[in-house]
Amino acid sequence: MKEEKIIIPANGYLALFITFIILVGSVFLAFYKSNTTFILLLLVIFFIIPGFIMVQPNNSRVLLLFGKYIGTIKKNGLYWVNPFYTKKKISLRASNFDSERVKVNDKMGNPVMISTILVWRVKDTYKAAFDVDNFENFVRVQTDAAVRKLASMYPYDNFADEGLDEDITLRSSVNEVSEALEKEIDERLSIAGIEVLEARIGYLAYAQEIANAMLKRQQATAIVAARHKIVEGAVSMVEMALAELSKKQIVDLDEDRKAAMVSNLMVILCGDKDASPVLNTGTLNH
């Protein structure tokens, strides 16, 4: 397989100057000499003009001669090449591609909607021009395939009730997932001479049919986690209260009274609403 070959053709300004001299000579012969030589000079001019080529910054021209690859011009400027060359323009500028939102299944089989934002540019013009049919369409198709593969490798999120203990998830591990996506896309696009500058997840959400159920599940998980913290703190506070009462000998509590006190404190500390005080006008036992 051939590789990209960079060439620098003849100076276009010199060729333009020569064309101007020939044009002046042909006009002079036509008006003052009245011979047929000027016709030959005009034919030479018509032959030279198609050879002019202008390359703008961050652009390139791939040159072909009757199907044979000649080389690539990447340096910007005005040049003159063989008029029989076929000139194919390929941009070297960075391009931004925002893929469509596609529905895929994550590692746990949950349907999710995902899209990616890709920044890429052509690095090897020979591969982009001849190793694939249409390199821009190739980028779109392979990016879509890479996103589908990536989504199936990681779960959307961690859930304790499923016994799932993944370090990397689509929702929380943004940097790790972006690096894996960039590597996957870069491997796929290397055949087309495409360099991946950046790849990251642009949109990520559960599919509509399970979005409400998953939202309730996340809310329930958050509530359970919050309750766990509340209970843990309440137990610590009750333990501290009993220890301080015993240490300072403020009141002597038997096991039944300790149990009642623990029950009351746990209700107060773990309840959703503020506790309503009750005034005891009897004894400690009633």
N, C-alpha and C positions, 0 to 999 in steps of 0.2 A: 504494500500500500504506500502510495506517495505521501510526501509531507509538504507542508506549506513552504513556498520558496519566495522570499522577498526580493524584489527587483526595483531598480531605480532607472526609468527610461530616459530618453533624451530630453534635454531642456526644452520646455515648450516655448519659452520666450525667444530662444534662438531660432526655433523652427518658425515662429510667428514673424520674426524679422526677415528670414529668408523668403517666406511667402509674400511679404510686403514688397520685397525687392523684385521678385518675379512678377508680381502684379503690376508694378510700375513699369517694368520692362515690356510686358505684354501690351500695356496701353500705349507706350511710346512707339512700339513697332506697328501697332494698329493705325495710329494717326499720322506717323511721319514716314514710315518705310513702306506701308501698304503691301506687306507680303503676308504669307500664311503662317509665318513662324509664331505669331502671337497666339494662334489657335492651339499650337502644341503647348505653349506656356500656360494657357488657360486650363488645358487638360491636366497639366502637372499640378496646378493649384487645386483643382477639384479632387485630385488624388491625395494631396497633402491634408486638406481640411478635415476629413473624417478621422485623421490620426490624432487630433488634439483631444486631450483628456484633462479634466480638472478634478483634483481630489481635495475635498474639504477636510478640515480637522476631524479626527475620530471617524473617518470613513475609509473605505478601501475599494479597490477595483481588482477583480479577478480576471486575468487575461487568458483567452483561449484562441488557438489558431486551428480552425477546422477540426475542433473537438479535442485538440491536444492542449494540456495545461502548460502555460508558459510561465506564469508567476503571479505574484500579488503585489500591488502597489499600496503601501500604507502611509507613506510620507506625503503630507499634503503639499499641493502646489500645482503648477501648470506643466504638463508633459506632452511629448509627442511620441506615439507608438505606431507600429505597423497598422495601416488603415484596415487591413484584413482581420485584425484581432477582434474577437468578440469580448465586449467589456461588461462584466457583471458587477453591479454595485452591491456591497455588503457593509452595513453599518457596524462600527465598532463601539458605538455608544452604549452606555448602560441602559437597559430596558427594565421596566417595572411591569410585573404580571400579577394581577389579582385573580385568583382562580374562583370558579363558581363554588357555591356551597353544595357539598355532596353529602349524601347520607351513607354512613358506613357503620359497621359494628366494632365496638372497642374490644379489648381483650376478654371482657366478661360477657360479651354478646349483646350489650346494650346499644341500641341505635343512637348515633350522635350525628349532628350536622357540623361539618368542619370545612374550612377553606384555608388557603395559604397565600402569603404574599411573597413573591420571588423577585429578586433583583439579579439580573444576569447580563452577560455580554458575550460577543463572539471573540474567542481567543485564537482559534485556528480556522482561517478562511477556507482552506482546502477541504477540511472535514465538513464544515458547514455547507459548502457549496456542492460537494460531490458524494459524501458518505451517507447523507440522508436526503430524502426527497424534498421536504420543506422543513427547514430547521425551526421556524417559528411555530408551526403546528406540532413539530416533534417536542418542543419545550412544553407546550400546553398538555399534550397527551401524557408525557412521562411525568410531569409534575402531579397530575391527577392520580396516576398509578402509584407514585411514591407516597402521596398523602393517604391513600387507601391502605397501603401496606403499613405505614407508621401507626395509623389509628388502631389497627388490629394487634399491634405489639404491646400497647399500654392500656391500662384501665382508665376510665374517665376520672375516677376518684377512688379513694380508699373508704371501705365500709367495714366496720368491726364485725357486723353480724354475718358477713360472708367469710370471715377468717382471712381476709385479704390483707397482706402486709407488703405492699409494693413501695419501694423507695421512689420510683418515678411514675408520675401520673400525668395525663394530658392537661389537667386543670392547674395543678400546683407547680409542676416542674417545667416552667417555661423555657429556661435556658437549656436544660438537658434535651428536651424534646426538639427545640430549634436546631441544636447541634446535630442530633440524629437525623432530622429532616434534611438539613443542608448536605450532610454526607451522603444520604441516600439519593437525593436529586443530582448531586455532583457526579456520582458514579454512573447514573443513567444518562446524563447529558454529555459525558466526556466523549462518547462516540461521535457526537456532532460538533466537537470542538467548542463547546459552550462552557464558560467559566461562571460558576455560581458565586455571586458576591454576598448574598444574604438570603436566607429562607426562614420564615417564621409563620406561626399560626395566626391567621387574621381573624378567624371567627370560630368559636367552639361553644356548642350547646347541645343539650339532649334533644332528640327528635321530638316533634310536637306531640306524638301519641303517648309518650311517657314523661313528658316534661313536668306535668302537674304531680304525677305520682312520685317522681324523683325529688321534686321540690319539697313535698311533704316528708319524704324520707330524710332529706338533709335537715329539715327543721326538727324532726324527731331525734335525729342523732345529736343535733346541737342542744336540744332540751335535756337529753339524757346526760350529755357531758356536763352541762351546767348543773344539773341536779347532783351529779357525782361530786362536783367541787363543793356544792353547798353542804352536802351531808358530811363530806370529809372535814370541812371547816367547823360544822356544828359539833361533831364528835370531839374535835380538838378543844373547842371552847367549853363543852360540858366537862371534859376531863380536867381542864385547867380550873374550872369553877369548883369542882369537888376537891381537887388538890389544895386550893387556896383556903377553902372552908375548913378542911381538916388540919391544915398547917397552922392557921391562926386560931383554931378552936373557937370559932364564932358560934357554931351550933353543932350539937352531937346528933348525927343522923344514923339511924339504923338502916338495914338493907331495904326495908319497905319504903322508907322515906327517900332514900337515894334513888330507888327505882321510880318513884313518883316525880321526883325532881328532874331526873333524866328525861322522863316522858314529856313533862311540861316544857323543858328547855328545847327538846328536839322539835316539838310541835311549833314553838315560837320561832325558832331559827330556820326551820325548813318549810314553813308555811308560805303560801302564795300571798296571803293577805296579812295585814297587821293584826296582832293578837288583841283581843278586847280584855282589858283588865277586869278581874272579878274580886270584889272586896270580901274577904273572909272575916266574918264577925264572930266566929266561934273559936274553937281551939285549933291547934295545928293538926289534930287528927280528924276534925270534922269541918 
